[in-house]
Every structure is written in structure tokens, then in C-alpha cells.
Amino acid sequence: MKAVIIAGCVILAVFLFVLYWIPLGIEPLTEVYIENHTDLPKNVYLNKTYNFSFTIHNLEYQDMRYNYSIDVYDANGTLVRELENNDVVLENNESVTITQDYRFDSKFGRAQIKINVVKDDMGIVPGFKKKLWWPDPNYPNEIDVHFWVDEIVTTTITIEKG
């Protein structure tokens, strides 16, 4: 009977030791979202300037550098052009809202405007990550959001003398 109690105490001690090294309640993440996404134009005219805003919110429990790019792709997924490529450093629980203008000067039909954000922890590893002995497969290092726009083709009326 003593052996069973001692074995139970040893198992409990090992369990508590392992439990200590597992971070509880900490789920680092970065939010990237388009502001007022319901107000984005679905249809755009050529040679007219439009804009949108997106927010990056750092909830990583450490300072992070975010490299972001804003690109335009055609309906086939081919890169048409880069609108902006920049980076920003945010402290934990800090956010930044970025406004971007865009316009189309030539016919395009349908286009995807894509915001891609790449996380950079600047070589700093927070204490809770040091407790993990395995990589987190659900932790993305890259986040993207996008929206689509269609070209409004204006009707032209040609009157011929006949």
C-alpha cells in the first residue's frame, strides 16, 4: 500500500512539474483588418482616386516589427503593381491604422487589392515561448487580407450621320 501511495505522489509531482512549464492563457496573435470594410467600393471608375484603411494590432506580448505590402493582382492572380511596401514597430497592445490611396489608369476588369503583413519578433523571445519545447503549428508568421474591385465601364454613344 505504501508503494502505491509513493508512486501516486511521484506521478503527481511529475505532473505538476510538467504543468508548470506549459503557458496557460497566453495566446499571442496579431490582428489585421480593414476598417469600415462594408463601405469599400465594389465598383470603381478609371482615373478616379479611392482609398481604404487597415489596422495592425499587436497582441503578441512583446514588441514586434511588421513588414507590410499592399499589392494589386488581376483576376488570374498575377501581380499588376505594388501600391506600398513599408514596416512599422508596435509595442504590445499597440495598434496603427494605415490609409492607402489607389486608382486605376488603364482597363483592368477585375482586381484584388491585397494587404500582406509579415511578423518579425526582432530576435526577442518572450518568457512564455521559452517554456514551450515544440514549435506552435498554429502560429502564423504571415497574415493577409484582401478585397476585390470591378471596373465600371462607361457606355459611349456614337451618332453617325447616315
Residue pairs with C-beta under 8 A, 6 or more apart in sequence:
21 131
21 133
22 131
22 132
23 128
23 129
23 131
23 132
26 61
26 128
28 59
28 60
28 61
28 62
28 126
28 129
28 139
29 59
29 60
30 56
30 57
30 58
30 59
30 60
30 64
30 66
30 117
30 119
30 143
31 55
31 56
31 57
31 59
31 95
32 54
32 55
32 56
32 57
32 115
32 117
32 143
32 144
32 145
33 54
33 55
33 145
34 40
34 52
34 53
34 54
34 115
34 145
34 147
35 52
35 53
35 54
35 55
35 97
36 53
37 147
40 52
40 147
40 149
41 50
41 149
42 148
42 149
42 150
43 149
43 150
43 151
43 152
44 50
44 104
44 149
44 150
44 151
44 152
45 151
45 152
45 154
46 104
46 105
46 106
46 107
46 151
47 103
47 104
47 105
48 103
49 101
49 102
49 103
50 101
50 102
50 103
50 149
51 99
51 100
51 101
51 102
52 99
52 100
52 102
52 113
52 147
53 97
53 98
53 99
53 100
54 97
54 98
54 100
54 115
54 145
55 95
55 96
55 97
55 98
56 66
56 68
56 88
56 90
56 95
56 96
56 98
56 117
57 90
57 93
57 94
57 95
58 64
58 66
58 90
58 91
58 92
58 93
58 94
58 95
59 92
59 93
60 92
60 119
60 121
60 126
61 92
61 126
61 128
62 92
62 121
62 124
62 126
63 89
63 90
63 91
63 92
63 122
63 124
64 89
64 90
64 119
64 120
64 121
64 122
65 87
65 88
65 89
65 119
65 120
65 121
65 122
66 87
66 88
66 89
66 90
66 117
66 118
66 119
66 120
67 85
67 86
67 87
67 117
67 118
67 120
68 84
68 85
68 86
68 87
68 88
68 98
68 115
68 116
68 117
68 118
69 82
69 84
69 85
69 86
69 115
69 116
70 82
70 83
70 84
70 85
70 100
70 113
70 114
70 115
70 116
71 79
71 80
71 81
71 82
71 83
71 113
71 114
71 116
72 79
72 80
72 81
72 82
72 83
72 102
72 111
72 112
72 113
72 114
73 79
73 80
73 111
73 112
73 114
74 80
74 108
74 109
74 110
74 111
74 112
75 109
75 110
75 111
75 112
77 112
80 108
80 111
83 100
83 102
83 113
84 100
87 120
88 96
88 98
89 122
90 96
102 113
104 111
104 151
107 151
108 151
109 150
109 151
110 148
110 149
110 150
110 151
111 148
111 149
111 151
112 146
112 147
112 148
113 146
113 147
113 148
113 149
114 144
114 145
114 146
115 144
115 145
115 146
116 142
116 143
116 144
117 142
117 143
117 144
118 141
118 142
119 140
119 141
119 142
119 143
